Amino acid sequence: MLGSVLYYALYPLSRVIISVSVMWRVWEDLDGTQAEPSVPPTTGQGPESVFEFTVMSYNILAQYLLEGHPELYIHCSDKVLVWSTRLKGIIQEIKTWRPDILCLQEAQEIHFQKQLQPVLSDLGYTCVYKRRTGSKTDGCAVCYQHSRFFQLSVSLLELRREGCELLDRDNVAIVLLLQPVTSQSPDQTGTPICVATTHLLFNPRRGDIKLAQLVMVLAEVDNVVRRCKAIGRECEVVLCGDFNSFPNMPLYQFIKTGQLYYHGLPTWMISGQEDLSHQTHPRRVYAPLLPSSLGINDNCQYVTAKQTESPPSGKLKYSQGFLLQLRYCPGACERPRDLALIPGVTDNTPDQHEKQPCTPTFSNTVCHCLNLSSAYSHFITGTDRQEVTTLHSNAGATVDYIFYSARTERIRGQTDKRLHGGLEQIGRLALLTEDDLWSLRGLPNEVFPSDHLSLLAKFKLRISPL
């Protein structure tokens, strides 16, 4: 923490001079203890049975977008808006924290290829970049430390699809499948990690487009996870980026709960960025969300023509009542001899959630079965002060997230308890409040070179036998 610092606040105009104690971002462990400010978390191998790694998600503000919207940065001094100055700050931010996986949004193509990528390569990163379609010259990137991961697969998604009204924008996404590199014995390996990043449409009034884009990204992530499970392997998920949606609004809730009844929702309400409740006839989203020709169903899964056909007529169907009669037959009640000797059989009770098919509870509902949790609580630890991830002359808000896979265990008489599977969050880099950032003259500033703060979370991955 720095001492009391005197700042001349250029915005809001009502604040002439403010004297504050500036809080630098600190590293938070899950047990509530805090590391010293500006001390990067260790990312080396932990105990023999785990693999620890960090993920950073960072919207670095494309320079051409900054220059195209000067009204958003009237509070900033000219020198902090110069690209060469901001580039140094971005590189310093990455060098300070040295994330094992780095996900960037608004990376301007020429700046990324000519200036950022060479530096990242020298720092040990392998990078995958996807430029936005159309005339947009920025895009997303996923960079990973090649000493810690090797790439199993990559999908570069274009979220514009001809003939689909809700998919007519130039947003993109990247989905990587990474295999941890461990120093364990040859018969052990880390569970593969599906890392996805995207930057959804900004337009606050078009939540229907954001939802359609998100469904496409989730379908690709689901496809990667299913391919892993088809060969008998689990797959953890990290989904991050700029979702242009506020916490606890329908789009956010869909990611976290896995279901959203969308039919009839006002499109502005889906992301919650703008309150248009005063409108008499707001635009609404109606079912079906996506055309069947796109090949994505309401479960956020790819489907083929064969999957949509009715089952063969030769198959027998049994009623629930008939099947329940079998639960007391000898074969169901007797434990087979030598059961424990059968490979793969354990005394563990199966996770019932994993056995249930991913199907919507109601029609006109989209769902997914990725069981995602947020790495951030959206409040400053131990307070009721809201975090923000972005700030410009208009306002500050949370729109950037890191989500990660977890499993849910339902306990009778209690609310759902979220537990960790193979992936467990063990730390994060604290965010700041809007007031904190105004005390630093808003964003960008001399300390933070973008109008977004970086998000950084640390995870623990179990090493499992092959």
C-alpha positions as CSV (number, residue, x, y, z in Angstrom):
1,M,0.0,0.0,0.0
2,L,1.3,3.5,-0.8
3,G,0.9,6.4,1.6
4,S,-1.6,9.2,1.2
5,V,-1.2,10.7,-2.3
6,L,-2.6,13.9,-3.6
7,Y,-4.3,13.8,-7.0
8,Y,-6.0,16.4,-9.2
9,A,-9.1,14.5,-10.5
10,L,-10.0,15.5,-14.1
11,Y,-13.2,13.5,-14.0
12,P,-15.8,13.7,-12.6
13,L,-15.6,17.5,-12.7
14,S,-17.3,17.8,-9.3
15,R,-14.2,16.3,-7.7
16,V,-11.5,19.0,-7.7
17,I,-8.8,17.5,-5.4
18,I,-8.9,14.2,-3.6
19,S,-6.5,12.8,-1.1
20,V,-6.6,9.0,-0.9
21,S,-4.5,6.0,0.1
22,V,-3.9,4.2,-3.2
23,M,-4.4,0.5,-3.0
24,W,-2.2,-1.5,-5.3
25,R,-3.5,-4.8,-6.5
26,V,-2.6,-7.6,-4.2
27,W,-2.4,-11.4,-4.6
28,E,-5.2,-13.2,-2.7
29,D,-5.0,-16.8,-1.6
30,L,-8.2,-18.7,-1.2
31,D,-7.7,-19.0,2.6
32,G,-8.0,-15.2,2.7
33,T,-4.4,-14.4,3.3
34,Q,-2.7,-11.9,1.0
35,A,0.7,-11.7,-0.5
36,E,2.7,-8.5,-0.6
37,P,1.7,-6.2,-3.4
38,S,3.3,-6.7,-6.8
39,V,4.7,-10.1,-5.9
40,P,4.0,-12.6,-8.7
41,P,2.5,-16.0,-7.5
42,T,4.8,-19.0,-7.9
43,T,3.8,-21.2,-10.7
44,G,6.2,-24.1,-10.4
45,Q,5.3,-27.7,-9.7
46,G,3.6,-28.2,-6.3
47,P,3.3,-31.6,-4.6
48,E,3.8,-34.6,-6.9
49,S,0.1,-35.2,-7.4
50,V,-0.8,-31.7,-8.6
51,F,0.1,-29.2,-11.3
52,E,-0.3,-25.5,-10.5
53,F,-0.7,-22.9,-13.2
54,T,-2.0,-19.3,-13.7
55,V,-4.4,-17.9,-16.3
56,M,-4.5,-14.2,-17.2
57,S,-7.3,-12.6,-19.3
58,Y,-6.6,-9.1,-20.5
59,N,-8.4,-6.7,-22.8
60,I,-5.5,-4.5,-23.9
61,L,-7.6,-1.9,-25.8
62,A,-6.8,-1.7,-29.5
63,Q,-5.2,1.6,-30.4
64,Y,-7.5,2.2,-33.4
65,L,-10.6,1.8,-31.2
66,L,-9.1,4.2,-28.6
67,E,-8.4,6.8,-31.3
68,G,-11.9,6.2,-32.8
69,H,-13.7,7.0,-29.6
70,P,-11.9,9.9,-27.9
71,E,-15.0,10.9,-26.0
72,L,-14.4,7.8,-23.7
73,Y,-11.0,9.1,-22.6
74,I,-11.4,12.8,-22.0
75,H,-10.3,12.3,-18.5
76,C,-6.9,11.0,-19.6
77,S,-3.7,12.9,-20.2
78,D,-2.5,12.6,-23.8
79,K,0.8,10.9,-22.8
80,V,-1.0,7.8,-21.3
81,L,-3.0,7.3,-24.6
82,V,0.1,7.0,-26.8
83,W,0.5,3.5,-28.1
84,S,4.3,3.3,-27.4
85,T,3.6,4.2,-23.8
86,R,0.8,1.8,-23.4
87,L,2.8,-1.0,-25.1
88,K,5.5,-0.7,-22.4
89,G,2.9,-0.9,-19.7
90,I,1.2,-4.0,-21.2
91,I,4.5,-5.8,-21.6
92,Q,5.5,-4.9,-18.0
93,E,2.2,-6.2,-16.7
94,I,2.8,-9.5,-18.4
95,K,6.4,-9.7,-17.3
96,T,5.4,-8.9,-13.7
97,W,2.9,-11.8,-13.4
98,R,4.3,-14.2,-16.0
99,P,1.0,-16.1,-16.4
100,D,1.3,-19.7,-17.7
101,I,-1.7,-19.0,-20.0
102,L,-2.3,-15.5,-21.4
103,C,-5.6,-14.7,-23.1
104,L,-5.8,-11.3,-24.9
105,Q,-8.7,-9.4,-26.3
106,E,-8.6,-6.3,-28.6
107,A,-5.1,-7.2,-29.7
108,Q,-4.6,-5.0,-32.8
109,E,-3.2,-7.3,-35.5
110,I,-0.2,-5.2,-36.6
111,H,0.8,-4.4,-33.0
112,F,0.4,-8.0,-31.9
113,Q,2.4,-9.5,-34.8
114,K,5.1,-6.8,-35.0
115,Q,5.6,-5.8,-31.3
116,L,3.8,-8.1,-28.8
117,Q,4.3,-11.6,-30.2
118,P,8.2,-11.2,-30.6
119,V,8.4,-10.2,-26.9
120,L,6.1,-13.0,-25.8
121,S,8.1,-15.5,-27.8
122,D,11.3,-14.4,-26.0
123,L,9.4,-14.9,-22.7
124,G,8.7,-18.6,-23.7
125,Y,5.2,-18.3,-25.1
126,T,3.6,-20.0,-28.1
127,C,0.8,-17.8,-29.4
128,V,-2.4,-18.4,-31.4
129,Y,-4.1,-15.3,-32.9
130,K,-7.4,-14.8,-34.5
131,R,-8.3,-11.5,-36.1
132,R,-11.9,-10.3,-36.2
133,T,-13.6,-10.7,-39.5
134,G,-14.7,-7.9,-41.9
135,S,-12.8,-4.5,-41.6
136,K,-12.0,-4.9,-37.9
137,T,-8.2,-5.1,-37.3
138,D,-8.1,-6.4,-33.8
139,G,-8.7,-9.9,-32.4
140,C,-8.1,-12.4,-29.7
141,A,-5.0,-14.3,-28.8
142,V,-4.1,-17.3,-26.5
143,C,-0.5,-17.6,-25.5
144,Y,0.9,-20.4,-23.4
145,Q,4.3,-21.3,-21.9
146,H,5.5,-24.1,-24.1
147,S,7.7,-25.4,-21.3
148,R,4.5,-26.1,-19.3
149,F,1.9,-27.1,-22.0
150,F,1.8,-28.6,-25.4
151,Q,-1.1,-28.0,-27.8
152,L,-3.4,-30.9,-28.7
153,S,-5.9,-29.0,-30.9
154,V,-7.0,-25.5,-31.8
155,S,-10.3,-24.1,-33.1
156,L,-10.5,-20.6,-34.5
157,L,-14.1,-19.5,-34.5
158,E,-15.7,-16.8,-36.6
159,L,-19.0,-15.9,-35.0
160,R,-20.4,-14.4,-38.2
161,R,-22.6,-16.8,-40.1
162,E,-24.2,-15.9,-43.4
163,G,-28.0,-16.3,-43.4
164,C,-28.3,-16.1,-39.6
165,E,-29.8,-12.8,-38.4
166,L,-28.3,-13.0,-34.9
167,L,-24.8,-13.9,-36.2
168,D,-24.0,-11.0,-38.5
169,R,-21.2,-9.4,-36.4
170,D,-17.4,-9.8,-36.7
171,N,-16.6,-11.3,-33.3
172,V,-14.3,-14.3,-32.9
173,A,-13.2,-16.8,-30.4
174,I,-10.3,-19.2,-29.9
175,V,-10.6,-22.7,-28.3
176,L,-7.4,-24.5,-27.4
177,L,-6.9,-28.0,-25.9
178,L,-3.7,-28.0,-23.9
179,Q,-1.8,-30.9,-22.3
180,P,0.2,-30.0,-19.1
181,V,3.8,-31.0,-19.3
182,T,4.7,-32.7,-16.0
183,S,7.8,-34.1,-14.5
184,Q,5.9,-37.1,-13.1
185,S,6.4,-40.7,-14.0
186,P,5.5,-41.8,-17.5
187,D,2.3,-43.5,-16.3
188,Q,0.9,-40.2,-14.9
189,T,-0.3,-37.1,-16.8
190,G,-2.2,-33.9,-16.2
191,T,-5.8,-33.8,-17.3
192,P,-6.1,-31.8,-20.6
193,I,-7.4,-28.3,-20.3
194,C,-9.7,-26.7,-22.8
195,V,-8.9,-22.9,-22.8
196,A,-11.4,-20.7,-24.6
197,T,-11.3,-16.9,-25.0
198,T,-13.7,-14.5,-26.8
199,H,-14.8,-10.9,-27.0
200,L,-18.6,-10.7,-27.4
201,L,-20.4,-7.9,-29.1
202,F,-20.4,-4.6,-27.2
203,N,-23.9,-3.2,-28.2
204,P,-25.8,-3.0,-24.9
205,R,-29.1,-3.3,-26.7
206,R,-28.4,-6.5,-28.5
207,G,-28.1,-9.2,-25.8
208,D,-29.8,-11.6,-28.3
209,I,-26.7,-11.4,-30.5
210,K,-24.4,-11.9,-27.5
211,L,-26.4,-14.9,-26.4
212,A,-26.2,-16.5,-29.9
213,Q,-22.4,-15.9,-30.0
214,L,-22.0,-17.4,-26.6
215,V,-23.9,-20.5,-27.6
216,M,-21.5,-21.0,-30.5
217,V,-18.5,-20.7,-28.3
218,L,-20.0,-23.1,-25.7
219,A,-20.8,-25.6,-28.5
220,E,-17.2,-25.7,-29.6
221,V,-16.0,-26.1,-26.0
222,D,-18.5,-28.9,-25.4
223,N,-17.2,-30.6,-28.6
224,V,-13.6,-30.5,-27.3
225,V,-14.7,-31.9,-23.9
226,R,-16.7,-34.7,-25.6
227,R,-13.8,-35.7,-27.8
228,C,-11.7,-36.2,-24.7
229,K,-14.4,-38.2,-23.0
230,A,-14.8,-40.4,-26.0
231,I,-11.2,-41.7,-25.5
232,G,-11.7,-42.1,-21.8
233,R,-10.2,-38.9,-20.6
234,E,-11.6,-36.0,-18.5
235,C,-11.2,-32.5,-19.6
236,E,-11.1,-29.3,-17.5
237,V,-12.4,-26.0,-18.9
238,V,-11.2,-22.4,-18.6
239,L,-13.5,-19.9,-20.4
240,C,-12.4,-16.2,-20.2
241,G,-12.6,-12.9,-22.0
242,D,-14.7,-9.8,-22.4
243,F,-18.3,-10.9,-22.3
244,N,-19.8,-7.3,-22.3
245,S,-22.3,-8.4,-19.7
246,F,-22.8,-7.5,-16.0
247,P,-22.6,-9.9,-13.1
248,N,-25.9,-11.7,-12.2
249,M,-27.7,-10.7,-15.4
250,P,-29.2,-13.4,-17.7
251,L,-26.1,-14.0,-19.8
252,Y,-23.8,-14.3,-16.8
253,Q,-26.4,-16.5,-15.0
254,F,-26.5,-18.8,-18.1
255,I,-22.8,-19.3,-17.9
256,K,-22.8,-20.1,-14.2
257,T,-26.1,-22.1,-13.8
258,G,-26.1,-23.8,-17.2
259,Q,-29.7,-22.8,-18.1
260,L,-31.5,-19.8,-19.4
261,Y,-35.2,-19.4,-20.4
262,Y,-34.7,-16.8,-23.1
263,H,-38.1,-16.7,-24.9
264,G,-39.6,-13.2,-24.6
265,L,-36.6,-11.6,-22.8
266,P,-36.0,-7.9,-23.7
267,T,-32.7,-8.0,-25.5
268,W,-31.2,-5.1,-23.4
269,M,-31.8,-7.1,-20.2
270,I,-29.7,-10.1,-21.3
271,S,-26.4,-8.3,-20.6
272,G,-27.7,-5.6,-18.3
273,Q,-25.4,-2.9,-19.6
274,E,-28.2,-0.4,-20.2
275,D,-31.6,0.0,-18.5
276,L,-34.2,0.4,-21.2
277,S,-37.2,-0.7,-19.0
278,H,-38.9,2.6,-19.8
279,Q,-39.4,1.4,-23.4
280,T,-43.0,0.5,-24.2
281,H,-42.1,-2.0,-26.9
282,P,-38.5,-3.2,-26.4
283,R,-36.9,-5.6,-28.8
284,R,-37.3,-9.2,-27.5
285,V,-35.6,-12.5,-28.3
286,Y,-37.9,-15.4,-29.4
287,A,-37.4,-19.1,-30.0
288,P,-35.8,-20.7,-31.7
289,L,-32.6,-18.8,-30.9
290,L,-30.5,-20.3,-33.8
291,P,-31.7,-21.9,-37.1
292,S,-31.4,-25.7,-37.3
293,S,-29.2,-25.3,-40.3
294,L,-26.4,-24.1,-38.0
295,G,-26.1,-27.5,-36.5
296,I,-26.2,-26.4,-32.8
297,N,-29.1,-27.4,-30.5
298,D,-30.4,-25.8,-27.4
299,N,-28.0,-27.9,-25.3
300,C,-25.1,-25.9,-26.9
301,Q,-23.9,-29.1,-28.7
302,Y,-23.2,-29.8,-32.3
303,V,-25.7,-32.1,-33.9
304,T,-25.8,-33.9,-37.3
305,A,-28.7,-34.9,-39.5
306,K,-28.4,-38.4,-38.2
307,Q,-28.7,-37.3,-34.6
308,T,-32.0,-35.5,-35.3
309,E,-33.6,-38.5,-36.9
310,S,-36.1,-40.7,-34.9
311,P,-34.6,-43.9,-33.4
312,P,-34.9,-47.1,-35.5
313,S,-38.3,-48.7,-35.3
314,G,-36.7,-52.0,-34.1
315,K,-35.7,-50.6,-30.7
316,L,-37.7,-51.6,-27.7
317,K,-39.0,-49.0,-25.3
318,Y,-39.7,-49.7,-21.6
319,S,-41.8,-47.6,-19.3
320,Q,-40.4,-46.2,-16.1
321,G,-42.8,-48.4,-14.1
322,F,-41.5,-51.5,-15.8
323,L,-37.9,-50.6,-15.2
324,L,-38.5,-49.8,-11.5
325,Q,-39.8,-53.4,-11.0
326,L,-36.3,-54.7,-11.8
327,R,-34.7,-52.9,-8.8
328,Y,-35.5,-55.8,-6.5
329,C,-34.6,-58.7,-8.7
330,P,-31.6,-60.9,-7.6
331,G,-29.3,-59.5,-10.2
332,A,-29.8,-56.0,-9.0
333,C,-29.4,-56.8,-5.3
334,E,-26.4,-59.2,-5.3
335,R,-22.9,-58.0,-5.5
336,P,-21.0,-59.9,-8.2
337,R,-18.0,-61.9,-7.0
338,D,-14.6,-60.4,-7.6
339,L,-16.2,-57.1,-8.4
340,A,-13.3,-55.1,-6.9
341,L,-10.9,-56.9,-9.2
342,I,-12.5,-55.6,-12.4
343,P,-10.3,-52.8,-13.9
344,G,-11.9,-49.4,-13.4
345,V,-14.4,-50.5,-10.7
346,T,-14.1,-48.5,-7.5
347,D,-16.1,-48.0,-4.3
348,N,-16.9,-44.4,-5.3
349,T,-20.5,-43.4,-5.8
350,P,-20.9,-42.1,-9.3
351,D,-21.4,-38.4,-9.8
352,Q,-25.1,-38.4,-10.6
353,H,-24.8,-35.0,-12.3
354,E,-22.4,-36.4,-14.9
355,K,-24.8,-39.2,-15.7
356,Q,-27.7,-36.9,-16.4
357,P,-28.1,-35.9,-20.0
358,C,-27.8,-32.2,-20.8
359,T,-31.4,-31.3,-21.6
360,P,-33.3,-28.1,-20.9
361,T,-35.8,-28.1,-18.1
362,F,-38.3,-26.2,-20.2
363,S,-38.7,-25.6,-23.9
364,N,-37.3,-22.3,-25.3
365,T,-34.4,-22.8,-23.0
366,V,-30.7,-23.0,-23.7
367,C,-28.4,-25.1,-21.5
368,H,-24.9,-26.4,-21.1
369,C,-23.3,-29.0,-18.8
370,L,-19.9,-27.4,-18.3
371,N,-20.5,-26.6,-14.6
372,L,-18.6,-23.3,-14.6
373,S,-17.7,-21.1,-11.7
374,S,-16.3,-17.6,-11.6
375,A,-12.8,-17.0,-10.4
376,Y,-14.0,-13.6,-9.0
377,S,-16.7,-12.8,-6.5
378,H,-17.3,-9.3,-8.0
379,F,-17.0,-7.7,-4.5
380,I,-13.8,-6.7,-2.8
381,T,-12.9,-9.4,-0.3
382,G,-14.5,-8.8,3.1
383,T,-16.5,-5.8,1.9
384,D,-19.7,-4.9,0.0
385,R,-17.7,-2.7,-2.4
386,Q,-18.1,-3.8,-6.0
387,E,-15.2,-4.7,-8.2
388,V,-14.8,-3.3,-11.7
389,T,-12.8,-4.6,-14.6
390,T,-13.2,-1.7,-17.0
391,L,-13.6,2.1,-16.7
392,H,-13.8,5.0,-19.1
393,S,-15.3,8.5,-19.0
394,N,-18.9,7.2,-18.9
395,A,-18.7,4.6,-16.0
396,G,-17.0,1.6,-14.5
397,A,-18.3,-1.9,-14.6
398,T,-17.4,-5.6,-14.5
399,V,-17.6,-7.2,-18.0
400,D,-14.4,-9.4,-18.0
401,Y,-14.4,-12.9,-16.4
402,I,-12.5,-16.1,-15.9
403,F,-14.8,-19.1,-15.6
404,Y,-13.5,-22.6,-14.8
405,S,-15.0,-26.0,-14.6
406,A,-16.3,-27.5,-11.4
407,R,-18.8,-30.2,-10.5
408,T,-22.0,-29.8,-8.5
409,E,-23.1,-32.2,-5.7
410,R,-26.7,-32.0,-4.6
411,I,-27.2,-32.7,-0.9
412,R,-30.7,-33.4,0.3
413,G,-32.1,-30.6,2.4
414,Q,-29.4,-28.2,1.3
415,T,-28.8,-25.9,-1.6
416,D,-26.5,-27.1,-4.4
417,K,-22.9,-27.2,-3.1
418,R,-20.3,-26.4,-5.7
419,L,-17.2,-28.6,-5.4
420,H,-14.0,-28.7,-7.4
421,G,-13.2,-31.6,-9.7
422,G,-9.8,-32.0,-11.1
423,L,-9.4,-28.2,-11.3
424,E,-9.3,-26.1,-8.1
425,Q,-8.8,-22.4,-7.8
426,I,-6.2,-21.5,-5.2
427,G,-5.6,-17.8,-5.8
428,R,-6.3,-14.6,-7.8
429,L,-5.1,-11.1,-8.3
430,A,-7.4,-8.7,-6.6
431,L,-9.4,-6.2,-8.6
432,L,-10.2,-2.6,-7.6
433,T,-13.3,-0.5,-7.2
434,E,-14.4,2.4,-9.4
435,D,-13.4,4.9,-6.7
436,D,-10.0,3.3,-6.5
437,L,-9.5,3.8,-10.2
438,W,-10.7,7.4,-10.2
439,S,-8.1,8.1,-7.5
440,L,-5.6,7.0,-10.1
441,R,-7.2,9.3,-12.7
442,G,-9.3,6.6,-14.3
443,L,-8.2,4.2,-17.0
444,P,-5.9,4.2,-18.8
445,N,-3.3,5.8,-16.5
446,E,0.4,5.7,-15.7
447,V,0.0,2.4,-13.8
448,F,-2.6,0.6,-15.9
449,P,-2.2,0.9,-19.7
450,S,-5.7,-0.2,-20.8
451,D,-9.2,0.7,-20.0
452,H,-9.6,-2.8,-18.6
453,L,-7.8,-4.4,-15.7
454,S,-6.1,-7.8,-16.2
455,L,-7.7,-10.8,-14.5
456,L,-5.3,-13.4,-13.1
457,A,-6.3,-16.7,-11.4
458,K,-4.2,-19.6,-10.1
459,F,-5.4,-23.2,-10.4
460,K,-4.4,-26.6,-9.2
461,L,-4.8,-29.6,-11.5
462,R,-4.6,-33.1,-10.2
463,I,-2.2,-35.5,-11.9
464,S,-4.0,-38.8,-12.7
465,P,-2.8,-42.2,-13.8
466,L,-3.1,-43.0,-17.5
